[in-house]
């Protein structure tokens, strides 16, 4: 079981920055994959960035070069540094964790944090 709590959302101007945090209830070193997803009004939830336990990262094309995913295993936190924000980045951002145990994939989501970007 993993509880995830996001924070750091808010209002930013276009071109500005925000840093999202996701606090996990267990050691994130034991979590296979963690990621950030977002969902804009009327749209499907989409992958923003993910990090695999070995440290490999992957980004959506729309955020490459602007967003950086990172983690601090000593604090059990996942981060998303968002720079050069655009109005189209406005969405609810969710933290997700995948645990692979005994052949099963356990998926956990946070409650989300709102990001609004003004033009």
ROSE-4610 file (N, C-alpha, C; in Angstrom, 1 decimal, always signed):
// ROSE-4610
residu = [X/X/X/X/X/X/X/X/X/X/X/X/X/X/X/X/X/X/X/X/X/X/X/X/X/X/X/X/X/X/X/X/X/X/X/X/X/X/X/X/X/X/X/X/X/X/X/X/X/X/X/X/X/X/X/X/X/X/X/X/X/X/X/X/X/X/X/X/X/X/X/X/X/X/X/X/X/X/X/X/X/X/X/X/X/X/X/X/X/X/X/X/X/X/X/X/X/X/X/X/X/X/X/X/X/X/X/X/X/X/X/X/X/X/X/X/X/X/X/X/X/X/X/X/X/X/X/X/X/X/X/X/X/X/X/X/X/X/X/X/X/X/X/X/X/X/X/X/X/X/X/X/X/X/X/X/X/X/X/X/X/X/X/X/X/X/X/X/X/X/X/X/X/X/X/X/X/X/X/X/X/X/X/X/X/X/X/X/X/X/X/X/X/X/X/X/X/X/X/X/X/X/X/X/X/X/X/X/X/X/X/X/X/X/X/X/X/X/X/X/X/X/X/X/X/X/X/X/X/X/X/X/X/X/X/X/X/X/X/X/X/X/X/X/X/X/X/X/X/X/X/X/X/X/X/X/X/X/X/X/X/X/X/X/X/X/X/X/X/X/X/X/X/X/X/X/X/X/X/X/X/X/X/X/X/X/X/X/X/X/X/X/X/X/X/X/X/X/X/X/X/X/X/X/X/X/X/X/X/X/X/X/X/X/X/X/X/X/X/X/X/X/X/X/X/X/X/X/X/X/X/X/X/X/X/X/X/X/X/X/X/X/X/X/X/X/X/X/X/X/X/X/X/X/X/X/X]
num = [1/1/1/2/2/2/3/3/3/4/4/4/5/5/5/6/6/6/7/7/7/8/8/8/9/9/9/10/10/10/11/11/11/12/12/12/13/13/13/14/14/14/15/15/15/16/16/16/17/17/17/18/18/18/19/19/19/20/20/20/21/21/21/22/22/22/23/23/23/24/24/24/25/25/25/26/26/26/27/27/27/28/28/28/29/29/29/30/30/30/31/31/31/32/32/32/33/33/33/34/34/34/35/35/35/36/36/36/37/37/37/38/38/38/39/39/39/40/40/40/41/41/41/42/42/42/43/43/43/44/44/44/45/45/45/46/46/46/47/47/47/48/48/48/49/49/49/50/50/50/51/51/51/52/52/52/53/53/53/54/54/54/55/55/55/56/56/56/57/57/57/58/58/58/59/59/59/60/60/60/61/61/61/62/62/62/63/63/63/64/64/64/65/65/65/66/66/66/67/67/67/68/68/68/69/69/69/70/70/70/71/71/71/72/72/72/73/73/73/74/74/74/75/75/75/76/76/76/77/77/77/78/78/78/79/79/79/80/80/80/81/81/81/82/82/82/83/83/83/84/84/84/85/85/85/86/86/86/87/87/87/88/88/88/89/89/89/90/90/90/91/91/91/92/92/92/93/93/93/94/94/94/95/95/95/96/96/96/97/97/97/98/98/98/99/99/99/100/100/100/101/101/101/102/102/102/103/103/103/104/104/104/105/105/105/106/106/106/107/107/107/108/108/108/109/109/109/110/110/110/111/111/111/112/112/112/113/113/113/114/114/114/115/115/115/116/116/116/117/117/117/118/118/118/119/119/119]
x = [+0.8/+0.0/+0.9/+0.5/+1.2/+0.3/+0.4/-0.3/+0.6/+0.0/+0.7/+0.0/+0.8/+0.2/+1.0/+0.3/+0.9/+0.8/+1.7/+1.7/+2.5/+2.3/+3.2/+2.4/+1.2/+0.5/+0.1/-0.4/-0.9/-0.9/-0.8/-1.0/+0.4/+0.7/+2.0/+1.7/+2.6/+2.5/+3.2/+2.8/+3.5/+4.9/+5.8/+7.2/+7.8/+6.9/+7.3/+7.6/+7.8/+8.1/+7.3/+7.1/+6.6/+7.3/+7.3/+7.8/+6.8/+6.4/+5.5/+6.2/+5.6/+6.2/+5.1/+5.6/+4.7/+5.4/+4.7/+5.2/+4.6/+5.5/+5.0/+5.1/+4.2/+4.1/+5.0/+5.8/+6.8/+8.0/+9.1/+10.3/+10.1/+10.5/+10.3/+11.4/+12.4/+13.4/+12.9/+11.8/+11.2/+10.1/+9.8/+8.7/+9.4/+8.8/+9.4/+9.3/+8.2/+8.0/+7.2/+7.7/+6.9/+6.8/+5.7/+5.5/+4.5/+4.5/+3.6/+2.7/+1.4/+0.4/-0.4/-1.1/-2.0/-3.2/-4.3/-5.5/-6.1/-6.3/-6.9/-8.4/-9.2/-10.7/-11.1/-11.9/-12.4/-11.4/-10.3/-9.3/-8.9/-8.3/-7.9/-6.6/-6.5/-5.2/-4.1/-3.0/-1.8/-0.5/+0.4/+1.7/+2.5/+3.1/+4.0/+5.4/+5.8/+7.1/+7.1/+8.1/+8.2/+9.7/+9.9/+11.2/+11.1/+12.0/+12.1/+13.1/+13.0/+13.8/+15.2/+15.7/+17.1/+17.6/+16.6/+16.9/+16.6/+16.2/+15.9/+14.6/+14.7/+13.5/+12.9/+11.7/+11.0/+10.0/+9.9/+9.1/+8.2/+7.0/+6.2/+6.9/+6.6/+7.3/+6.9/+5.7/+5.3/+6.0/+6.7/+7.4/+8.9/+9.4/+10.8/+11.6/+12.6/+13.4/+12.9/+11.7/+11.1/+10.8/+10.5/+10.1/+11.2/+11.5/+12.4/+11.8/+11.8/+11.4/+12.6/+12.4/+13.5/+12.9/+13.8/+13.3/+14.4/+13.9/+14.8/+14.5/+15.2/+14.9/+15.0/+15.8/+16.0/+14.7/+14.0/+12.8/+11.5/+11.7/+10.6/+9.7/+10.3/+9.6/+9.9/+9.0/+9.1/+8.8/+9.6/+9.4/+9.2/+8.6/+8.5/+8.8/+9.9/+10.3/+9.8/+8.9/+8.3/+8.8/+9.5/+10.0/+9.3/+9.5/+8.9/+7.5/+6.7/+5.3/+4.5/+3.6/+2.7/+1.2/+0.4/-1.1/-1.6/-1.1/-1.5/-1.0/-0.2/+0.2/-0.8/-1.8/-2.8/-3.6/-3.6/-4.2/-4.1/-4.8/-4.6/-3.5/-2.4/-1.3/-1.4/-1.2/-1.3/+0.1/+0.4/+1.5/+1.0/+1.8/+1.4/+2.6/+2.3/+3.3/+2.9/+3.8/+3.6/+4.5/+3.9/+4.6/+4.4/+5.5/+5.4/+5.7/+4.7/+5.0/+4.3/+5.0/+4.5/+3.6/+4.2/+3.5/+2.4/+2.1/+1.0/+1.5/+0.8/+1.1/+0.1/+0.6/-0.3/+0.0/-1.2/-1.1/-1.7/-1.1/-1.5/-1.5/-2.5/-2.6/-2.7/-2.2/-2.4/-3.7/-4.1/-5.4/-5.3/-4.1/-3.9/-3.7/-3.0/-2.8/-3.0/-3.7/-4.1/-2.9/-2.6/-1.7/-2.4/-2.3/-2.9/-1.9/-1.9/-0.9/-1.6/-1.3/-2.0/-1.1/-1.7/-1.0/-0.7]
y = [-1.2/+0.0/+1.2/+2.2/+3.5/+4.6/+5.6/+6.8/+7.9/+8.7/+9.7/+11.0/+12.1/+13.4/+14.4/+15.0/+16.1/+17.4/+18.3/+19.7/+20.5/+21.8/+22.7/+23.4/+22.9/+23.5/+25.0/+25.6/+27.0/+27.7/+29.1/+29.9/+30.4/+30.4/+30.9/+31.6/+32.6/+33.3/+32.4/+32.6/+32.0/+32.4/+31.4/+31.6/+31.4/+31.2/+31.1/+29.6/+29.4/+28.1/+27.7/+26.4/+25.8/+24.5/+24.1/+22.8/+22.0/+20.9/+20.0/+18.9/+18.6/+17.5/+16.4/+15.2/+14.1/+13.4/+13.3/+12.6/+11.3/+10.3/+8.9/+8.4/+7.4/+6.9/+5.7/+5.3/+4.3/+4.7/+3.9/+4.1/+4.1/+5.2/+5.2/+4.4/+4.1/+3.2/+1.8/+1.4/+0.1/+0.2/+1.4/+1.5/+1.4/+0.6/+0.3/+1.5/+2.1/+3.3/+4.4/+5.6/+6.7/+7.7/+8.4/+9.4/+10.5/+11.4/+12.5/+12.5/+12.6/+12.7/+13.9/+14.3/+15.5/+15.3/+16.0/+16.0/+17.4/+17.8/+19.1/+18.9/+19.9/+19.8/+19.3/+18.3/+17.7/+16.8/+16.6/+15.7/+14.5/+13.5/+12.3/+12.6/+11.8/+11.9/+11.5/+12.2/+11.9/+11.9/+11.1/+11.0/+12.3/+12.8/+13.9/+13.5/+12.7/+12.2/+11.1/+10.2/+9.1/+8.8/+8.1/+7.7/+6.3/+5.5/+4.0/+3.9/+2.8/+2.6/+2.8/+2.4/+2.6/+4.0/+4.9/+6.3/+6.7/+5.8/+6.2/+7.1/+8.1/+9.0/+9.0/+9.4/+9.5/+10.7/+11.4/+12.6/+12.6/+13.3/+13.5/+14.6/+14.5/+15.4/+16.8/+17.1/+18.4/+19.1/+18.4/+19.0/+18.8/+18.1/+17.8/+19.1/+19.2/+20.4/+21.5/+21.3/+22.3/+21.8/+20.5/+19.9/+18.8/+18.7/+17.7/+16.9/+15.6/+14.8/+14.3/+14.3/+13.8/+13.2/+12.6/+12.0/+12.2/+12.2/+12.2/+11.0/+9.9/+8.7/+8.8/+9.8/+10.0/+10.7/+11.4/+12.1/+11.4/+10.4/+9.7/+10.6/+11.4/+12.4/+12.4/+12.6/+12.8/+14.2/+14.7/+16.1/+16.3/+17.4/+17.8/+19.3/+19.6/+21.0/+21.4/+22.4/+22.9/+24.3/+24.5/+25.8/+26.1/+27.4/+27.9/+27.4/+27.6/+27.2/+27.9/+27.1/+27.6/+27.5/+28.3/+28.1/+26.7/+26.0/+24.7/+23.6/+24.1/+23.2/+23.2/+24.0/+24.1/+22.8/+22.2/+20.9/+20.5/+19.4/+18.8/+17.8/+17.9/+17.0/+16.0/+14.7/+13.6/+12.9/+12.4/+11.5/+10.1/+9.2/+7.8/+6.9/+5.8/+4.8/+3.4/+2.7/+1.3/+0.4/-0.6/-1.6/-2.9/-3.6/-4.9/-5.9/-6.7/-7.7/-9.0/-10.1/-11.4/-11.5/-10.9/-11.0/-10.0/-9.2/-8.3/-6.8/-6.0/-4.5/-3.8/-3.2/-2.4/-0.9/-0.2/+1.2/+2.0/+3.1/+4.1/+5.5/+6.3/+7.7/+8.6/+9.8/+10.9/+11.5/+12.6/+13.2/+14.3/+14.7/+15.7/+17.1/+17.9/+19.3/+20.2/+21.3/+22.1/+23.0/+23.1/+24.0/+24.9/+26.2/+27.2/+28.1/+28.3/+29.2/+30.3/+31.5/+32.7/+33.2/+33.6/+34.1/+35.6]
z = [+0.0/+0.0/+0.0/-0.8/-0.9/-0.9/+0.0/+0.0/-0.6/-1.5/-2.2/-2.0/-1.7/-1.4/-2.2/-3.2/-4.0/-3.3/-3.7/-3.2/-4.2/-4.1/-4.9/-6.1/-6.3/-7.5/-7.1/-8.1/-7.9/-9.2/-9.1/-10.3/-10.7/-11.9/-12.4/-13.7/-14.0/-15.3/-16.4/-17.6/-18.7/-18.7/-18.9/-18.8/-17.4/-16.4/-15.1/-14.7/-13.4/-12.9/-11.7/-11.5/-10.4/-10.1/-8.8/-8.5/-7.7/-8.2/-7.6/-6.8/-5.6/-4.8/-4.6/-4.4/-4.1/-2.9/-1.8/-0.6/-0.6/-0.4/-0.4/+1.0/+1.3/+2.7/+2.9/+1.9/+2.1/+1.3/+1.5/+0.8/-0.7/-1.3/-2.8/-3.5/-2.7/-3.3/-3.7/-3.0/-3.3/-4.3/-4.8/-5.8/-7.2/-8.1/-9.4/-10.3/-10.4/-11.3/-10.6/-10.7/-10.3/-11.4/-11.4/-12.5/-12.2/-13.1/-13.0/-14.2/-14.0/-15.1/-14.9/-15.9/-15.8/-16.6/-16.2/-16.8/-16.9/-18.1/-18.4/-18.5/-18.3/-18.5/-19.8/-19.8/-21.1/-21.8/-21.2/-21.8/-21.0/-21.6/-20.9/-20.1/-19.1/-18.3/-19.1/-19.1/-19.9/-19.1/-19.6/-19.0/-19.2/-18.1/-18.2/-18.2/-17.1/-16.9/-16.0/-16.1/-15.2/-14.9/-13.8/-13.4/-12.9/-13.5/-13.1/-12.0/-11.2/-10.0/-10.2/-11.4/-11.7/-12.0/-12.2/-12.4/-13.8/-14.7/-16.1/-16.1/-16.9/-17.0/-18.4/-18.5/-19.7/-19.7/-20.8/-20.8/-22.0/-21.8/-22.9/-23.8/-25.1/-26.0/-25.7/-25.2/-25.0/-23.8/-23.0/-21.8/-21.9/-22.9/-22.9/-23.0/-22.2/-22.2/-21.2/-20.7/-19.8/-18.4/-18.4/-17.1/-16.7/-15.4/-15.0/-13.8/-13.9/-12.8/-12.0/-10.7/-9.9/-8.6/-7.8/-6.6/-5.5/-4.3/-3.1/-2.3/-2.3/-1.6/-0.1/+0.3/+1.8/+2.4/+1.5/+2.0/+1.5/+0.7/+0.1/-0.7/-1.5/-2.3/-3.8/-4.6/-6.0/-6.4/-7.3/-7.7/-9.2/-9.5/-11.0/-11.0/-11.5/-11.8/-13.1/-13.1/-14.4/-14.7/-15.7/-16.2/-17.5/-17.8/-19.1/-19.3/-18.3/-18.3/-19.4/-20.0/-21.0/-20.6/-21.1/-20.7/-20.9/-21.9/-22.2/-21.1/-20.2/-19.1/-18.0/-18.1/-17.1/-17.0/-15.8/-15.6/-14.1/-13.8/-12.5/-12.6/-11.8/-11.9/-10.8/-11.2/-10.3/-10.2/-9.1/-8.8/-8.9/-9.5/-9.6/-9.2/-8.6/-8.2/-8.7/-9.3/-9.7/-8.9/-8.2/-7.5/-8.1/-8.5/-9.1/-8.0/-7.7/-6.6/-7.0/-6.9/-7.1/-8.4/-9.5/-10.8/-11.0/-10.0/-10.1/-10.1/-10.8/-10.9/-10.0/-8.9/-8.1/-8.4/-8.6/-9.0/-8.0/-7.7/-6.6/-7.2/-6.9/-7.3/-6.2/-6.3/-5.4/-5.7/-4.9/-5.1/-6.2/-6.5/-7.6/-7.0/-7.8/-7.4/-8.7/-8.5/-9.7/-10.0/-11.3/-11.9/-12.9/-12.7/-13.6/-14.1/-15.4/-16.1/-16.8/-16.4/-17.0/-18.2/-19.2/-20.4/-20.3]
